[in-house]
Amino acid sequence: MQLKVLVLGGDGFCGWPTSLHLARKGCDVTIVDNLSRRLIDERYATASLTPICDPDERIRAWEELTGQRIGFVNLDLGKSFDGLVDLLASTKPDAIVHFAEQRSAPFSMKSPAEKRYTISNNVRATHDLVCALSECAQSPHVVHLGSMGVYGYKSTGFARPEGYLTILTQTGNGLKEDEILYPADPESVYHLTKALDQLIFQYYAKNNGLRITDLHQGIVWGTQTPETALDERLINRFDYDGDFGTVLNRFLVQAVLGYPLTVYGSGGQTRAFIHIRDTVRGIEQSLRNPPARGDRVRILNQVTETHRVLDLATMVSEVSGTPYQMVDNPRFEHAENELEVSNEQFLDLGIRPTRLHDALLTEVTDIARRYIDRCDTSTIPARSVWQQAQADLADAEDVASASGPAPLAAE
């Protein structure tokens, strides 16, 4: 696959392994990143459990090991519009993979500052990208990492379709069948930005003929891909803190520490999951199968399995021997929900899923246990509450910690 690819946000948790994977598949890869995820770690005193080298060292290590070069451009997408236009004009990419968004729902709910930053950063980044492509009169295939959260998590009694819902409308001539974009029902500001993203994509695909694939992704678990496992200098992020750490990462760290796994609320919340290896494979296959110019936005549910949080805790507990306990839920969500997901189009790309049962023990032993001495246990508890009325779930010390240092600027 010989494509010239820009990976926006290529220094991040999904962007870095995707960049390496595409490079190994023969793509000419350039990472575009403003390193804001690293700055968030500095501002909020958090860090990856795994040791992350600086971008230059990562890229040098990859070239040393493989002989392949990966470019790097430090550009603040959403702020440097002229710089983006110049970059597109000079590189003329065949494809663009768009990860350049703040990716945490809890972080987006910490305070008005983080809410404003999430909206400003994510929505402006997406709109500047498609606007710049229109300005340059280019139509590379844009693959965007969206979220299953745009659908919301209410029980529906039917499978979430891949983006589009078939409806019947009563007209003067009887019933008419049509397809509409599945109604968005975001439950955090972060998911709100993903819902806005998909509307932006619909507009520019229709009005400017842009070729776009929007991957509505589940919760990503796992740390390593074959490429990031080649050398510790290439290792991927493992976030476990209350803002950026996913539920499974939190459980894994608690399991190794021998601290009871904290299950929010009843644990009856069902979520969709996908291993990081399947994420990068899904992006590769999406690039191999672009929509035609003039097609509507292609939407795929990039998920491989669903689990209740309580079942997930049980699974980790059985592997590790560490028990779990119920704690108050800091989120504003249904205590329980069913979640059935259609992913036929995604699996038709040729993905052979990595299941939790197949690789969970590896995550416990090779990652969490290996780097547990780097863990700061004070960052594990949730510091964000979904609405002011829930603030009584946190004690006075937690509320004070939630404000933290000055966040990244929204403007």
Backbone hydrogen bonds, N-H to C=O, Kabsch-Sander energy under -0.5 kcal/mol:
donor,donor_aa,acceptor,acceptor_aa,energy
3,L,1,M,-1.1
5,V,3,L,-0.7
5,V,28,D,-2.6
6,L,95,A,-1.9
7,V,5,V,-0.5
7,V,30,T,-2.7
8,L,6,L,-0.7
8,L,97,V,-2.7
9,G,32,V,-3.6
10,G,7,V,-1.1
10,G,32,V,-0.7
12,G,9,G,-1.5
16,W,12,G,-2.6
18,T,14,C,-1.5
19,S,15,G,-2.4
20,L,16,W,-2.0
21,H,17,P,-2.4
22,L,18,T,-2.7
23,A,19,S,-2.1
24,R,20,L,-2.4
25,K,21,H,-1.2
26,G,23,A,-1.5
27,C,22,L,-2.5
28,D,3,L,-2.8
29,V,27,C,-0.9
30,T,5,V,-2.2
31,I,71,G,-3.0
32,V,7,V,-2.4
33,D,73,V,-2.1
39,L,35,L,-1.5
40,I,36,S,-2.4
41,D,37,R,-1.6
42,E,38,R,-1.7
43,R,39,L,-2.8
44,Y,40,I,-2.4
45,A,41,D,-0.6
45,A,42,E,-0.6
46,T,41,D,-1.9
49,L,238,F,-3.1
53,C,51,P,-0.6
58,R,54,D,-2.3
59,I,55,P,-2.5
60,R,56,D,-2.4
61,A,57,E,-2.5
62,W,58,R,-2.0
63,E,59,I,-2.2
64,E,60,R,-2.6
65,L,61,A,-2.2
66,T,62,W,-2.4
67,G,63,E,-2.3
68,Q,62,W,-0.5
71,G,29,V,-2.4
73,V,31,I,-2.8
75,L,33,D,-0.6
75,L,73,V,-1.0
77,L,75,L,-1.2
79,K,76,D,-2.1
80,S,76,D,-2.5
81,F,79,K,-1.1
84,L,80,S,-2.1
85,V,81,F,-2.5
86,D,82,D,-2.5
87,L,83,G,-2.2
88,L,84,L,-2.6
89,A,85,V,-2.4
90,S,86,D,-2.1
91,T,87,L,-2.5
92,K,88,L,-2.4
94,D,4,K,-2.3
95,A,4,K,-1.8
96,I,141,H,-2.7
97,V,6,L,-2.9
98,H,96,I,-0.6
98,H,143,V,-3.0
99,F,8,L,-2.5
99,F,97,V,-0.8
101,E,99,F,-3.2
105,A,103,R,-0.5
107,F,243,D,-0.6
108,S,104,S,-1.5
109,M,105,A,-0.5
109,M,106,P,-1.4
110,K,107,F,-1.4
115,K,111,S,-2.1
116,R,112,P,-2.5
117,Y,113,A,-2.3
118,T,114,E,-2.3
119,I,115,K,-2.2
120,S,116,R,-2.8
121,N,117,Y,-3.2
122,N,118,T,-2.3
123,V,119,I,-1.9
124,R,119,I,-0.6
124,R,120,S,-1.2
125,A,121,N,-1.6
126,T,122,N,-2.1
127,H,123,V,-2.6
128,D,124,R,-2.8
129,L,125,A,-1.8
130,V,126,T,-2.0
131,C,127,H,-2.6
132,A,128,D,-2.6
133,L,129,L,-2.2
134,S,130,V,-1.8
135,E,131,C,-2.2
136,C,132,A,-2.4
137,A,134,S,-0.7
138,Q,133,L,-2.5
141,H,94,D,-2.0
142,V,140,P,-0.5
142,V,211,R,-2.8
143,V,96,I,-3.0
143,V,141,H,-0.6
144,H,142,V,-0.6
144,H,213,T,-2.9
145,L,98,H,-1.9
146,G,144,H,-1.0
146,G,215,L,-2.3
148,M,217,Q,-2.7
150,V,147,S,-1.5
151,Y,148,M,-1.7
152,G,149,G,-0.7
160,R,340,E,-3.1
163,G,161,P,-2.2
164,Y,162,E,-0.7
165,L,180,I,-3.3
167,I,178,D,-3.0
169,T,176,K,-2.7
171,T,169,T,-0.5
171,T,174,G,-2.4
174,G,171,T,-1.8
176,K,169,T,-2.5
178,D,167,I,-2.4
180,I,165,L,-2.4
182,Y,163,G,-3.1
185,D,150,V,-2.7
192,L,188,S,-1.9
193,T,189,V,-1.9
194,K,190,Y,-1.4
195,A,191,H,-1.9
196,L,192,L,-2.3
197,D,193,T,-2.4
198,Q,194,K,-1.8
199,L,195,A,-1.2
200,I,196,L,-2.3
201,F,197,D,-2.6
202,Q,198,Q,-2.1
203,Y,199,L,-2.2
204,Y,200,I,-2.3
205,A,201,F,-2.4
206,K,202,Q,-2.0
207,N,203,Y,-3.1
208,N,204,Y,-1.7
209,G,205,A,-0.7
210,L,204,Y,-1.5
212,I,210,L,-0.7
213,T,142,V,-3.0
214,D,298,R,-3.2
215,L,144,H,-2.9
215,L,213,T,-0.6
216,H,214,D,-0.8
216,H,300,L,-2.7
217,Q,215,L,-1.2
218,G,302,Q,-1.6
219,I,272,A,-3.0
221,W,274,I,-2.3
229,A,225,T,-1.8
230,L,227,E,-1.4
231,D,228,T,-0.6
234,L,231,D,-2.1
235,I,232,E,-1.1
242,G,379,T,-2.8
245,G,241,D,-2.0
246,T,239,D,-0.6
250,R,246,T,-2.3
251,F,247,V,-2.1
252,L,248,L,-2.6
253,V,249,N,-2.3
254,Q,250,R,-2.4
255,A,251,F,-2.6
256,V,252,L,-2.0
257,L,253,V,-2.1
258,G,254,Q,-0.9
258,G,255,A,-0.5
259,Y,254,Q,-2.4
261,L,323,P,-2.3
263,V,261,L,-0.8
263,V,325,Q,-2.9
264,Y,262,T,-0.6
265,G,327,V,-2.8
267,G,264,Y,-1.3
268,G,335,A,-0.7
271,R,307,H,-2.6
273,F,305,E,-3.1
274,I,219,I,-2.2
276,I,221,W,-2.1
278,D,275,H,-0.6
279,T,275,H,-1.8
280,V,276,I,-2.1
281,R,277,R,-1.7
282,G,278,D,-2.5
283,I,279,T,-2.1
284,E,280,V,-2.2
285,Q,281,R,-2.7
286,S,282,G,-2.1
287,L,283,I,-2.2
288,R,284,E,-1.7
289,N,285,Q,-0.8
289,N,286,S,-0.6
295,D,292,A,-2.3
298,R,212,I,-2.5
299,I,297,V,-0.6
300,L,214,D,-1.7
302,Q,216,H,-1.1
302,Q,300,L,-1.1
303,V,301,N,-2.0
304,T,273,F,-2.6
305,E,273,F,-1.4
307,H,271,R,-2.4
309,V,269,Q,-2.2
310,L,267,G,-2.9
312,L,308,R,-2.2
313,A,309,V,-2.5
314,T,310,L,-2.3
315,M,311,D,-2.3
316,V,312,L,-2.3
317,S,313,A,-2.6
318,E,314,T,-2.3
319,V,315,M,-1.7
320,S,316,V,-2.6
321,G,317,S,-3.0
325,Q,261,L,-3.1
327,V,263,V,-2.7
333,E,331,R,-1.0
337,N,268,G,-1.8
342,S,160,R,-2.7
343,N,341,V,-0.5
347,L,343,N,-2.7
348,D,344,E,-2.3
349,L,346,F,-1.3
350,G,347,L,-2.0
351,I,346,F,-0.5
355,R,353,P,-0.6
358,D,355,R,-0.9
359,A,355,R,-1.3
360,L,356,L,-1.9
363,E,359,A,-1.5
364,V,360,L,-1.8
365,T,361,L,-2.5
366,D,362,T,-2.8
367,I,362,T,-0.6
367,I,363,E,-1.0
368,A,363,E,-2.3
369,R,364,V,-2.1
371,Y,367,I,-2.1
372,I,369,R,-0.8
374,R,371,Y,-2.2
375,C,372,I,-1.8
377,T,375,C,-0.7
379,T,376,D,-2.0
380,I,377,T,-1.2
386,W,330,P,-2.3
390,Q,387,Q,-1.9
391,A,388,Q,-2.0
393,L,390,Q,-2.4
394,A,391,A,-1.7
399,V,395,D,-2.2
400,A,396,A,-2.0
401,S,397,E,-2.2
402,A,398,D,-2.0
403,S,399,V,-1.0
403,S,400,A,-0.6
404,G,400,A,-1.0
